[in-house]
């Protein structure tokens, strides 16, 4: 793997965050323009051809006028949605995984390991959260020094020894130092917006078929048929955009970030074999028992989905996974 310096990686992740901030509105506005163009095309008819088919045309000037009138509303709604999610992500994640803050008196072992590692690399002390869960898991989250958090499960603390735990925490601290968490939070919010919009459109499509699709149409009742077709087109277009953007963020959050975090964790704890041993143990039971959200699972030290599925499903799971193979990560650590 080509070596990338810490400052170069931080700059790269900051650049990707900016590109995501600019790229998502561009994709969303493009979908809005396409929606307006479809409506315009099916609404404008210049008559019928010799076979009796309607001859439709696209009035781009009218589309552009409509687009300019709705654009401020779309941008404003997305900006408000993003701002709320971006600045409240810490509490949302904590509530989703049912984590509680951990102080030194609650668990001196964990607190001291985190404190020693942060002092060794000269970074501010993040908040430490603990989840009462028998599965083995750890992840970092947050967007700035006030919200950076390292979360671990009770199952992880029970299974790992001090050296292994130091390697895992060092891995998560490296994510924070590299600004991986900020980039990941940005992508999670954007994908969540797309997913929510797509879900609403699918429900609209379903309700159209259930309550509107079964009615018998007369020759003058063309609007009902047009509405079904438009909703179907909207659903298809939005699904394609959602798929494209999801893939974009998957590739933007490169698998290399996990390799870099492994390297940083090994360097911080001073024992690459300890981190390799921890990954081997975690791979036996990763994840969180009561959290079935893939957006949060992207932050786990090992994504449980990559270890499930067989045959073709496993192939696609690995192809589009945000995490590299655990076996490959262990192999590289053991070569240090």
Secondary structure, 3 states (H helix, E strand, C coil): CCCCCHHHHHHHHHHHHHHHHHHHHHHHHHHHHHHHHHHHHHHCEEEECCCCCEEECCCHHHHHHHHHHHHHHHHHHHHHHHHHHHHCHHHHHHHHHCEEECCCCCCHHHHHHHHHHHHHHCCCCCEEEEECCCCECEEEECCCCCCCEEEEEHHHHHHCCHHHHHHHHHHHHHHHHCCHHHHHHHHHHHHHHHHHHHHHHHHHHHHHHHHCCCCCCCCCCHHHHHHHHHHHHHHHHHHHHHHHHHHHHHHHCCCHHHHHHHHHHHHHHCCHHHHHHHHHHHCCCECCCCCCCHHHHCCECCCHHHHCCCHHHHHHHHHCCCCCCHHHHHHHHHCC
